[in-house]
Amino acid sequence: MAQRATISLASDFEVVGFNPEAADLDRPRGEIVAEVFYLVATFADGERVSHGSYRSIEAAEAAIADAPPVQLWIAHPPEYGSAAYVAHGEDDKLHAEARLEEAAQWGFDTRFMKF
């Protein structure tokens, strides 16, 4: 039996390029940070998968019709408070935070990292 999913849009701020001439103390390599939109499919149990990277909300909305089947999308953190979050989401979040802290302890600039 096929699972049904609700598709929505989400966004994050990500590094989309580099311009060394615009480097300063806050962005020493000249990182260009912009809002990036993507599709998120949420299943009844709270599991989520995501797809795409679009520079505008209009482009993300237009991509829904041509998106591949959700079974091919990449894993995304589960919906907060759902059965999936209770089962593994909190542990995954704690693990990601530990990896981020470890990277910071090794001296990496973690402002643009995502685990």
Summary of the structure (lengths in Angstrom):
residues: 115
radius of gyration: 16.9
end to end distance: 32.1
largest distance: 54.5
contacts: 273
relative contact order: 0.16
helix: 31%
strand: 32%
